[in-house]
Amino acid sequence: MDRSAHPELQNIVKELEKVKQQDAVLAQIEERLYRMKDIAQYAAANDLDEKEAAKLNEEIQEQLAAIQKLKIDYADL
């Protein structure tokens, strides 16, 4: 079947590709959110010294920054 003869099919294929890209971005965000959850659970379960707490806070901030960057980079999806 010739795709050029079916503009509706072309639109559906484009939309499918867009959804695949969105899914990939959401998977990356989900991975970072789970990492943040793991950090928070670890911090809640352990008596952290200042240095370790600061390190974990920094890692959470890095994860948040990465999520924000993904949201900005893929805002047009």
N, C-alpha and C positions, 0 to 999 in steps of 0.2 A: 504494500500500500504506500503510495506516495504522500509523504507528510505535507508537502507544499500544496497539495490539492485539498487539504483539510485544515483550514485555519483554526477551527475549534480544537482539533487534535494538537496542533502546535501550542495553543494556549494552555491546554491541559498539561502537556509535557513541560512547558516553562513553569507552570505552577507547581508541578511535582518537584522539579529541581529546587525551586525556592523553599518548599517545605522540607526537603532533605537538608538544605543549608541551615534552615532554622532549627531543625532537630539536632544537628551537629553542634550548633552554638549552645543550645539549651543543655545538651549533654556535658559540654565543658563547664557551664555555669553550675550545673548540678554537682559535678565532681568537686568543684571548689567549695560549694556550700557544705558538702559532706565532710570535707577536710576541716572547715571551720567548726562544724559540729563536733568532730573528733577532738579538736583542740579544746573547745569549751568543756566537753565532758572530762577530758584529762585534767583540766585546770580545776574543775569542780571536785574531782575525786582525790586530788593531791594537794598537799600543803606546799605551795610554791614559794621559793624565795623571790626577792625583787628582780634579780637578774633573769631567772627563768620566766617569770610572769611577763617581764618586758619583752623577752624574746618571742613568747607566744603571742602577745599583743601585736608585735611587729608582723608576725606571720599572718595573723588575721587581717591586719591592714593591707598587706600585700595581696591577699586573696580578694578582699573587697575592691582594691584598685584594679585587679585583673578583671573582675566581673564588670566593673564600670567601663573599662576599656572595651570589652567584648560588646557591651550594650551600645556604646558609641560607634564602634567599628561596623557593627551589623544593624544599625538602627533602620536602615533602608530595606531590610528584609521584611 
